[in-house]
Amino acid sequence: MEQTEKIDILLATYNGEKYLKEQLDSILSQTYSNIQLIVSDDASCDSSKEILNEYEKKDSRVKVYYRENNIGSNANFEFLLTKVESDYYMFSDQDDVWMKDKVEKTFSLLKKKKAGLVCTDLMIVDENLNSQNITFNRKMKKLYKLKKYNDTRMVFLYNVVTGCTILSRKEYIKYILPLPKTKNVLHDHFIPLVISKYATIEYLDEPTMYYRQHANNQVGTKRYTDKFSTFDDTRNYLIDLKIDIFNTYLERKDVLSSYYENLAKDSIIYFEGVKKVKGINFKNLKTFNELYKNDKFSYRFWNSMLFNVPCVARIWYKLFM
């Protein structure tokens, strides 16, 4: 494809010396070469700064900002969004490796579909880039959600986009910023929600990068619920998570239509109510049905049991989980 349009690639780094060179090389050797790599180093105390300085000197497409104090990944990505210069931008993590045509394939789909955002799958690999023979979205059972992605309801309910696969347009950044401050609504959760109000979101159902799994992954392939061993702890965590997410939406209600603003308010009332339920819940079921009406049957059924009939879900959990 023609390479007349420049794409900014936003890379947040912090103590990433072990894998950083491989990632930088994979980005700078893309088949779509009309890129600018904008890096913000979050006060690394290893050799990351020296590596970045080396690449900035040898490739004019690399531009690096060095922070004096550590602000965390979400705030660092927010800072990077304020530095976007081109009409298009992508996110990158510091420890992965991009396939050579990642930019080209993703950008081609965005242009073809006239989309507001494109995301893709990722190939899971170990720290030495050996394939685990499964993609991230298949392992995490996200495919059906991603294929319904033009429906804002799925973005409202779930965080299904992996941030390092995002390609989007600069024109929406003014609606995105500032990013939420809660740890439960990260940039890759919030950005698709905002953009879905203005444009379509497209999913490329193939891996465009090698998603490296190692001991220091910030997120990786582990689920947040894996840290809980009991049904009640898992259920309470999920309920509190939903309440926090919907409260966060309401703090930025400018990104919601009136329908979703009201649904967020009703959902908080519903989840605060079911948290106290030990047997069977009969209240605010209309809100539950409105939330999950477009979800597939198995998820809708399990969530109904989990939140509305915990006395039965608890037995199921002990037998099969």
C-alpha positions as CSV (number, residue, x, y, z in Angstrom):
1,M,0.0,0.0,0.0
2,E,1.0,3.6,-0.4
3,Q,3.0,5.1,2.5
4,T,2.1,8.7,2.2
5,E,0.5,8.9,5.6
6,K,2.6,8.9,8.7
7,I,1.7,6.8,11.8
8,D,3.0,7.6,15.3
9,I,3.8,4.5,17.4
10,L,3.6,5.2,21.2
11,L,6.0,3.1,23.3
12,A,5.9,3.4,27.1
13,T,9.1,2.0,28.7
14,Y,10.2,1.2,32.3
15,N,13.2,-1.0,33.2
16,G,12.7,-2.9,29.9
17,E,16.4,-3.5,29.1
18,K,16.1,-7.3,28.7
19,Y,13.8,-7.3,25.6
20,L,13.8,-3.6,24.5
21,K,16.2,-3.9,21.6
22,E,14.2,-6.7,20.0
23,Q,11.0,-4.7,20.2
24,L,12.7,-1.6,18.8
25,D,14.2,-3.5,15.9
26,S,10.8,-5.1,15.1
27,I,9.1,-1.7,15.0
28,L,11.7,0.0,12.9
29,S,11.9,-2.8,10.3
30,Q,8.2,-2.7,9.5
31,T,7.1,-3.1,5.9
32,Y,5.2,0.2,6.4
33,S,8.1,2.4,7.2
34,N,6.5,5.9,7.3
35,I,6.4,5.9,11.0
36,Q,7.5,7.9,14.0
37,L,8.3,6.1,17.2
38,I,7.5,8.2,20.2
39,V,8.9,6.8,23.4
40,S,8.3,7.9,27.0
41,D,10.6,6.3,29.5
42,D,9.1,6.3,33.0
43,A,12.3,7.0,35.0
44,S,13.9,3.6,34.3
45,C,16.8,2.7,36.6
46,D,18.3,0.0,34.3
47,S,20.0,0.5,30.9
48,S,16.8,1.3,29.1
49,K,17.7,5.0,28.8
50,E,21.1,4.2,27.2
51,I,19.4,1.8,24.7
52,L,16.8,4.4,23.8
53,N,19.5,7.1,23.4
54,E,21.4,4.8,21.1
55,Y,18.4,4.2,18.8
56,E,17.4,7.9,18.8
57,K,20.8,8.8,17.5
58,K,20.9,6.2,14.7
59,D,17.3,6.5,13.5
60,S,15.7,9.9,12.9
61,R,12.2,8.3,13.3
62,V,12.8,7.8,17.0
63,K,11.8,10.5,19.5
64,V,12.3,9.9,23.2
65,Y,11.0,11.7,26.3
66,Y,12.8,10.8,29.6
67,R,10.7,11.3,32.8
68,E,12.4,12.2,36.0
69,N,9.7,10.5,38.2
70,N,7.8,7.3,37.8
71,I,4.1,7.9,37.0
72,G,2.9,4.4,36.1
73,S,1.9,2.9,32.8
74,N,-1.6,4.4,32.4
75,A,-0.4,8.0,33.1
76,N,2.6,7.3,30.8
77,F,0.3,6.3,27.9
78,E,-1.8,9.4,28.6
79,F,1.3,11.6,28.3
80,L,2.2,9.8,25.0
81,L,-1.3,10.6,23.6
82,T,-0.6,14.3,24.2
83,K,2.5,14.0,22.0
84,V,0.8,12.4,18.9
85,E,1.7,14.5,15.8
86,S,0.4,12.3,13.0
87,D,-3.2,11.6,12.0
88,Y,-2.9,8.0,13.2
89,Y,-1.3,6.3,16.1
90,M,-0.6,2.9,17.6
91,F,0.4,1.6,21.0
92,S,3.3,-0.6,21.8
93,D,4.6,-2.5,24.8
94,Q,8.3,-2.8,25.5
95,D,8.7,-6.6,25.7
96,D,7.0,-8.0,22.7
97,V,8.0,-8.4,19.0
98,W,6.0,-7.1,16.1
99,M,5.5,-9.2,12.9
100,K,7.0,-7.3,10.0
101,D,3.6,-6.4,8.4
102,K,1.7,-5.5,11.6
103,V,1.5,-1.8,10.8
104,E,0.7,-2.4,7.1
105,K,-2.1,-4.9,7.8
106,T,-3.7,-3.0,10.6
107,F,-3.6,0.3,8.7
108,S,-5.0,-1.3,5.5
109,L,-8.1,-2.5,7.4
110,L,-8.6,0.8,9.1
111,K,-8.6,2.6,5.8
112,K,-10.7,0.0,4.0
113,K,-13.4,0.0,6.7
114,K,-13.1,3.7,7.5
115,A,-13.0,2.6,11.1
116,G,-12.2,4.7,14.2
117,L,-10.1,1.9,15.7
118,V,-8.6,-1.5,14.7
119,C,-7.4,-4.1,17.0
120,T,-5.9,-7.6,16.3
121,D,-5.0,-10.9,17.8
122,L,-1.6,-11.8,19.3
123,M,0.5,-15.0,19.2
124,I,1.4,-16.1,22.7
125,V,5.1,-16.9,23.0
126,D,7.5,-17.7,25.9
127,E,10.3,-15.4,26.9
128,N,12.5,-16.9,24.2
129,L,9.8,-16.3,21.5
130,N,8.8,-20.0,21.3
131,S,5.2,-20.3,20.2
132,Q,2.6,-21.6,22.7
133,N,0.5,-22.7,19.7
134,I,-2.5,-20.5,20.7
135,T,-3.4,-16.9,20.2
136,F,-4.3,-14.6,23.1
137,N,-7.9,-13.9,22.1
138,R,-8.6,-17.6,21.8
139,K,-6.9,-18.5,25.1
140,M,-8.8,-15.7,26.9
141,K,-12.1,-16.6,25.1
142,K,-12.6,-13.1,23.7
143,L,-13.4,-14.0,20.1
144,Y,-17.2,-13.9,20.2
145,K,-17.0,-10.5,22.0
146,L,-14.6,-9.1,19.5
147,K,-16.7,-10.2,16.5
148,K,-19.7,-8.3,18.0
149,Y,-17.5,-5.3,18.6
150,N,-19.5,-2.7,16.6
151,D,-22.0,-3.1,19.4
152,T,-21.1,-0.5,22.1
153,R,-22.7,-2.8,24.7
154,M,-19.8,-5.2,24.5
155,V,-17.3,-2.4,25.1
156,F,-19.5,-1.1,28.0
157,L,-19.5,-4.6,29.6
158,Y,-16.0,-5.9,28.9
159,N,-12.4,-4.9,28.3
160,V,-11.7,-7.0,25.2
161,V,-9.1,-5.0,23.3
162,T,-5.4,-5.6,24.0
163,G,-3.8,-2.1,24.0
164,C,-0.6,-3.0,22.1
165,T,-2.7,-4.0,19.1
166,I,-4.6,-0.7,18.8
167,L,-4.4,1.6,15.8
168,S,-6.6,4.7,15.9
169,R,-7.1,8.2,14.7
170,K,-5.7,11.4,16.4
171,E,-9.1,13.2,15.9
172,Y,-10.6,11.2,18.8
173,I,-7.9,12.0,21.4
174,K,-9.6,15.2,22.4
175,Y,-12.6,13.1,23.6
176,I,-10.4,10.4,25.3
177,L,-8.3,12.6,27.5
178,P,-7.9,12.7,30.4
179,L,-7.8,8.9,31.0
180,P,-9.5,7.5,34.1
181,K,-7.3,7.3,37.2
182,T,-8.7,3.9,38.5
183,K,-6.6,0.8,38.0
184,N,-9.8,-1.1,36.8
185,V,-10.3,1.0,33.7
186,L,-7.0,1.1,31.8
187,H,-6.3,2.9,28.5
188,D,-7.2,-0.1,26.3
189,H,-10.6,-0.4,28.1
190,F,-11.5,3.3,28.0
191,I,-10.3,4.2,24.5
192,P,-12.6,1.8,22.6
193,L,-15.5,2.8,24.7
194,V,-15.0,6.5,23.8
195,I,-14.4,5.8,20.1
196,S,-17.4,3.5,19.8
197,K,-19.6,6.6,20.3
198,Y,-18.2,8.2,17.1
199,A,-17.0,5.5,14.8
200,T,-16.9,1.7,14.2
201,I,-14.3,-0.6,15.7
202,E,-12.9,-3.4,13.6
203,Y,-11.2,-6.6,14.6
204,L,-8.5,-8.3,12.5
205,D,-8.7,-12.0,13.4
206,E,-5.1,-12.9,13.0
207,P,-2.0,-12.3,15.2
208,T,0.2,-9.4,14.2
209,M,2.7,-9.7,17.0
210,Y,4.4,-12.1,19.4
211,Y,3.1,-11.5,22.9
212,R,5.9,-12.5,25.2
213,Q,5.1,-14.1,28.5
214,H,7.7,-13.9,31.2
215,A,8.0,-13.4,35.0
216,N,7.6,-9.7,34.9
217,N,4.5,-9.3,32.7
218,Q,2.2,-6.5,34.0
219,V,-0.9,-8.2,32.7
220,G,-0.2,-11.1,30.4
221,T,-2.4,-14.2,30.1
222,K,-3.4,-14.4,33.8
223,R,-7.0,-13.6,34.7
224,Y,-7.6,-11.3,37.7
225,T,-9.9,-13.9,39.3
226,D,-7.1,-16.5,39.3
227,K,-5.8,-15.1,42.5
228,F,-9.0,-16.1,44.4
229,S,-9.5,-19.6,45.8
230,T,-13.1,-19.3,47.1
231,F,-16.4,-18.6,45.4
232,D,-17.3,-15.8,47.7
233,D,-14.0,-14.0,47.2
234,T,-14.3,-14.3,43.4
235,R,-17.9,-13.2,43.3
236,N,-17.3,-10.2,45.6
237,Y,-14.3,-9.2,43.5
238,L,-16.3,-9.3,40.3
239,I,-19.2,-7.3,41.8
240,D,-16.8,-4.6,43.2
241,L,-15.1,-4.5,39.9
242,K,-18.3,-3.8,38.0
243,I,-19.3,-1.1,40.5
244,D,-16.0,0.6,40.2
245,I,-16.1,0.4,36.4
246,F,-19.6,1.9,36.1
247,N,-18.7,4.7,38.6
248,T,-15.7,5.5,36.5
249,Y,-17.9,5.8,33.4
250,L,-20.1,8.2,35.3
251,E,-17.1,10.3,36.2
252,R,-16.6,10.8,32.5
253,K,-20.3,10.7,31.5
254,D,-19.4,13.0,28.6
255,V,-18.3,9.8,26.7
256,L,-21.7,8.1,27.2
257,S,-25.0,8.5,25.4
258,S,-27.9,9.2,27.7
259,Y,-29.0,5.5,27.4
260,Y,-25.6,4.2,28.7
261,E,-25.4,6.9,31.4
262,N,-28.7,5.7,32.8
263,L,-27.7,2.0,32.3
264,A,-24.5,2.7,34.3
265,K,-26.5,4.3,37.1
266,D,-29.0,1.4,37.2
267,S,-26.2,-1.1,37.1
268,I,-24.5,0.3,40.2
269,I,-27.8,0.0,42.1
270,Y,-28.2,-3.6,40.8
271,F,-24.7,-4.7,41.7
272,E,-24.7,-3.0,45.1
273,G,-27.9,-4.9,45.8
274,V,-26.8,-8.4,44.7
275,K,-23.6,-8.1,46.7
276,K,-25.7,-8.7,49.9
277,V,-27.6,-11.7,48.4
278,K,-26.8,-15.2,49.6
279,G,-29.7,-17.1,48.2
280,I,-31.8,-15.8,45.3
281,N,-32.1,-12.3,44.0
282,F,-35.5,-11.0,42.7
283,K,-34.7,-7.3,42.5
284,N,-33.7,-5.2,39.5
285,L,-33.6,-8.1,37.2
286,K,-34.7,-5.8,34.4
287,T,-31.3,-4.1,34.7
288,F,-29.5,-7.4,34.5
289,N,-31.4,-8.4,31.4
290,E,-30.7,-5.1,29.8
291,L,-27.0,-5.4,30.5
292,Y,-26.5,-8.9,29.2
293,K,-29.2,-9.2,26.5
294,N,-26.7,-9.3,23.7
295,D,-24.3,-11.6,25.4
296,K,-24.2,-15.3,24.3
297,F,-26.4,-17.7,26.2
298,S,-23.7,-19.5,28.2
299,Y,-22.2,-16.2,29.5
300,R,-25.7,-14.8,30.2
301,F,-26.7,-18.0,32.1
302,W,-23.5,-18.2,34.2
303,N,-23.7,-14.5,35.1
304,S,-27.3,-14.8,36.0
305,M,-26.4,-17.8,38.3
306,L,-23.4,-16.0,39.8
307,F,-25.1,-12.7,40.6
308,N,-28.7,-13.7,41.1
309,V,-28.6,-17.3,42.4
310,P,-25.3,-17.6,44.3
311,C,-26.6,-20.4,46.5
312,V,-26.6,-22.7,43.4
313,A,-23.6,-21.1,41.7
314,R,-21.5,-21.8,44.8
315,I,-22.2,-25.5,44.5
316,W,-21.4,-25.5,40.8
317,Y,-18.2,-23.6,41.6
318,K,-17.0,-26.2,44.1
319,L,-17.7,-29.1,41.8
320,F,-16.3,-27.9,38.5
321,M,-14.0,-24.9,39.1
